[in-house]
């Protein structure tokens, strides 16, 4: 079979989509997972906004199904020293207090630490004290190094990356001059696609090998982390949907472009040649700000796309319960059928977005690096 | 005067929801234009369909990033 220039990226994309589309089969189970929370919330009304926000934000446990929970370690450092314990001790010690608006708020307490809304503070004498005017927590904070759900997701992504690429590298070493087999033959079109369609057009064939490891890591890390957040029963990781993770990725891109920028790069920014002087006065501040804004936009684009996808999926699930609770169970069942169909469609879209956002991040990163390392025009 | 009093009582969350809707309008208009131009050029030159399709998807992702930038700002208003 001959691969012409058009079919190779399409083939790479399609095989990757087929592989990543397996989670779609579990879309039905996503409804059951939310149903189990309905059983325990019979006492309080179902609040869609709260459920959605709770699933987007970080947590100290991985909630799989119903009562099946993985409790992650809590590691804090404060004036009392280092404290390491399982978060089950926190989650099994529920207290409540009445805040200044007269509503009951829940918090968890253990060993001189309190956890309110998934944030850990030092326990004051009354547990959690809220500032009466602003409603914010007035306890002292502690240094929180806990393994939270996002951190666990990061570790899982790195493990998958290492497992995948160590086998690919070992395969290449073993079969030095023969055809690739196994995982190798699956990864090769993707890697060559990144090298030939993304990196070499931007950075140039001479310097491509220097930046390939970095750009390949960025691409596969973001892709795997995005797909991880879509797998239904795996506790709802939201790795690339948190601003902190994408901030670090954008910061690394910023550092790489800044430190590999040559004289022509800085010359073009600070004193663009061939531009009349008055326009230079306007252009130079804009270009200087652009150095910082371009990685910033990378960060926001990735976070926003992934978080928006999660919110849409959660909103479809919440829709079932909003209808079911207010109009009777049969309406809930009916809406459930339509909702699941929409969710399957959105799942396909989210898989596309997972790949696309990784590709766009890598493409823009290689464009910025190419800008920074370009030689003088002759 | 009544209208002014009513307007002054709008909460931040209401304005944030309005802002997110306006951002969605921007995204819809932008990506609609991209889709229209892409379909037109695919009709004019069917051999270039692959290249045009790839460029369309990339351009749509970039524009969507800008629109979701607005959505994130509105979300931050609501959450904090």
Interface residues (C-beta under 8 A of the other chain):
Chain A: X6 X7 X9 X10 X53 X297 X300 X301 X303 X304 X305 X307 X308 X356 X357 X359 X360 X363
Chain B: X50 X51 X54 X57 X58 X61 X62 X64 X65 X66 X68 X69 X71 X72 X75 X79
